[in-house]
Amino acid sequence: MRTPDYPSQHAEQWAQVDHYFADALAAEDVALKAALAHNAAQGLPVHDVSALQGKMLALMVTLTSAKRVLEIGTLGGYSTIWMARALPEQGQIISLEFNPHHAEVARHNLALARVQDRAEVLVGAALDTLPMLAAPFDLIFIDADKVNNPHYLQWALKLARIGTVIIADNVVRGGAVVEADSHDANVRGLREFVQMISDDARLDATALQTVGEKGWDGLIMALVKSL
């Protein structure tokens, strides 16, 4: 059982419920389990999405009929595998990773899952890589440093089309997102990110709080209505 990012007296029960639903609805195969094991063996932080969240991302790829997916923040490629598997033939996911070691681990995992033909990991600071990408992407998943979320949103809009779905993870942070006077740079970045979405008439968005094996967190999902 993973240590939750945001501990709670209810964490064990939340994790048990996660595992119950995952076993029934989002069972991990050998490649997904091997990816998590390889991540741990290589010393990567345990910040991967849960199996249920991975399945949700895969379903979003299918529901949006996405052919091109952009992921900002690869880590070990666990979420990348889920989304890559949901892509149609000739589909592509481009994942951006700052840490070269993490990127190397991710490429190993993608090859093991046999999705390396449709999943590309680009190494470097995302704000340096994003200007080199060609628009549009159908689905954009933001799961990197929260300090730069406002900048990632600006680039997501530049790389979007009408109908693109933008999903951002880790937006609740154990409830810290409501702290207007927070000195945490991640919280401040998230609050600016939320305000930007709220103020942008091009976007229609919602947020969902989540509890589970990762603790108390949540995500934002936004639809690009116009450019």
C-alpha positions in Angstrom: 0.0 0.0 0.0 1.5 3.4 -1.0 2.0 6.1 1.4 -0.6 8.8 0.7 0.7 12.2 -0.5 -1.6 13.8 2.1 -2.1 11.6 5.2 -5.4 11.3 6.9 -7.0 9.1 9.6 -9.2 7.7 6.8 -6.3 7.0 4.4 -6.3 3.2 4.9 -10.0 3.0 4.2 -9.8 5.3 1.2 -7.0 3.1 -0.2 -9.0 -0.1 0.4 -11.9 1.4 -1.6 -9.6 2.4 -4.3 -8.2 -1.1 -4.5 -11.7 -2.6 -4.6 -12.8 -0.5 -7.5 -9.4 -0.9 -9.3 -9.6 -4.7 -9.0 -13.1 -4.6 -10.5 -12.8 -1.8 -13.1 -9.1 -0.9 -13.8 -7.1 -4.0 -13.1 -3.3 -3.5 -13.8 -1.7 -6.0 -16.2 1.9 -7.2 -16.0 3.3 -4.2 -17.9 1.7 -1.6 -15.6 2.7 -3.4 -12.5 6.3 -3.8 -13.9 6.4 -0.1 -14.6 5.6 0.8 -11.0 8.1 -1.7 -9.8 10.8 -0.4 -12.1 10.0 3.2 -11.0 10.6 2.2 -7.4 13.7 0.2 -8.2 15.1 3.3 -10.0 14.4 5.6 -7.1 11.6 7.7 -8.7 9.2 9.5 -6.3 5.8 7.8 -5.8 3.7 10.4 -7.5 2.1 8.3 -10.2 -1.6 8.5 -10.8 -3.6 5.7 -9.3 -4.9 2.8 -11.4 -8.4 4.3 -11.3 -7.1 7.7 -12.4 -5.0 6.0 -15.2 -8.2 4.3 -16.4 -10.1 7.6 -16.3 -7.4 9.2 -18.5 -7.6 6.3 -20.9 -11.4 6.7 -21.1 -11.0 10.4 -21.7 -8.8 9.6 -24.7 -11.5 7.4 -26.0 -14.4 9.7 -25.2 -12.8 12.7 -26.9 -11.7 10.5 -29.9 -8.2 11.9 -29.3 -5.6 11.2 -31.8 -2.9 13.5 -30.4 -2.3 13.8 -26.7 0.1 16.0 -24.8 1.3 15.1 -21.3 3.3 17.7 -19.3 5.2 15.6 -16.7 6.1 12.0 -17.5 7.7 10.7 -14.3 8.0 7.0 -15.1 5.4 6.8 -17.8 2.7 5.0 -15.9 -0.1 7.4 -16.9 1.5 7.6 -20.4 1.0 3.9 -20.8 -2.7 4.1 -19.9 -3.3 6.9 -22.4 -1.2 5.5 -25.2 -3.1 2.2 -25.1 -6.4 4.1 -25.6 -5.2 5.9 -28.7 -6.4 4.7 -32.1 -4.1 3.4 -34.8 -1.6 6.1 -35.8 -2.4 8.0 -32.6 0.4 9.8 -30.7 1.1 10.9 -27.2 4.0 13.3 -26.6 5.2 13.5 -23.0 7.5 16.1 -21.6 9.9 15.3 -18.7 12.5 17.6 -17.1 14.6 14.8 -15.4 16.7 12.8 -17.9 16.8 9.8 -15.5 13.0 9.8 -15.2 12.7 10.0 -19.0 15.1 7.0 -19.4 13.0 5.0 -16.9 9.8 6.0 -18.7 11.1 4.9 -22.1 12.0 1.5 -20.6 8.5 1.2 -19.3 6.9 2.3 -22.5 8.9 -0.3 -24.5 8.0 -3.0 -22.0 4.3 -2.1 -22.5 4.8 -2.1 -26.3 3.5 1.4 -26.8 6.9 3.0 -27.8 5.7 3.4 -31.4 2.9 5.9 -30.3 4.5 7.4 -27.2 7.4 9.9 -27.4 9.2 11.3 -24.3 11.0 14.6 -24.8 13.6 15.7 -22.2 14.0 19.2 -21.0 12.2 22.0 -19.2 8.6 22.0 -20.5 8.6 25.7 -21.1 11.6 25.2 -23.4 10.0 22.2 -25.2 6.4 23.5 -25.6 7.3 26.2 -28.2 8.7 23.4 -30.5 5.5 21.4 -30.6 3.0 21.6 -33.4 -0.7 22.2 -32.7 -3.3 21.0 -32.2 -3.6 18.4 -29.5 -6.9 16.8 -28.7 -6.2 16.1 -25.0 -3.7 17.8 -22.7 -2.8 16.4 -19.3 -0.9 18.7 -17.0 0.9 16.9 -14.2 4.2 18.6 -13.5 5.4 21.3 -11.1 2.5 23.4 -10.0 4.5 26.6 -9.8 4.4 26.7 -13.6 0.8 25.7 -14.1 -0.2 29.2 -15.2 2.5 29.1 -18.0 1.4 25.5 -18.9 -2.2 26.7 -19.3 -1.1 29.5 -21.6 0.8 27.0 -23.8 -2.1 24.5 -23.6 -4.3 27.1 -25.1 -1.8 27.8 -27.9 -1.6 24.1 -28.7 -5.3 23.4 -28.5 -8.3 23.4 -30.9 -11.9 24.0 -30.2 -13.0 20.9 -28.4 -9.6 20.1 -26.8 -9.9 18.9 -23.2 -7.3 20.1 -20.6 -6.9 18.1 -17.4 -4.7 19.2 -14.5 -3.9 16.9 -11.6 -3.0 17.5 -7.9 -5.1 20.7 -7.6 -6.4 20.2 -4.1 -3.2 19.3 -2.2 -4.8 18.1 1.0 -7.1 21.2 1.1 -4.2 23.7 0.9 -5.5 25.2 -2.3 -8.0 27.3 -0.3 -5.2 29.1 1.6 -5.1 32.5 0.0 -2.2 33.7 2.1 -0.1 30.5 1.5 3.6 30.9 1.1 3.8 27.6 -0.7 4.9 28.3 -4.3 2.9 25.3 -5.6 -0.3 26.5 -3.9 0.2 30.0 -5.2 0.8 28.7 -8.7 -2.4 26.6 -8.5 -4.5 29.5 -7.3 -3.3 31.6 -10.1 -4.0 28.8 -12.5 -7.6 28.4 -11.2 -8.2 32.2 -11.4 -6.9 32.2 -15.0 -9.3 29.5 -16.0 -12.2 31.2 -14.2 -11.4 34.5 -16.0 -11.0 33.0 -19.5 -14.2 33.0 -21.5 -12.7 30.4 -23.9 -12.8 27.7 -21.2 -15.6 25.9 -19.6 -14.3 24.0 -16.5 -15.0 22.1 -13.4 -13.0 20.7 -10.5 -13.4 17.4 -8.6 -12.0 16.5 -5.2 -10.8 13.0 -4.9 -9.8 10.7 -2.0 -8.0 7.4 -2.3 -4.7 5.8 -2.0 -3.0 9.1 -2.8 -4.9 10.9 0.0 -7.0 14.0 -0.5 -6.5 15.7 -3.8 -8.3 16.4 -7.0 -8.3 17.5 -10.6 -9.5 20.2 -12.9 -11.0 19.5 -16.3 -11.6 22.3 -18.9 -13.1 22.3 -22.3 -11.8 24.7 -24.9 -14.9 26.4 -26.4 -13.2 29.0 -28.6 -9.7 30.2 -29.5 
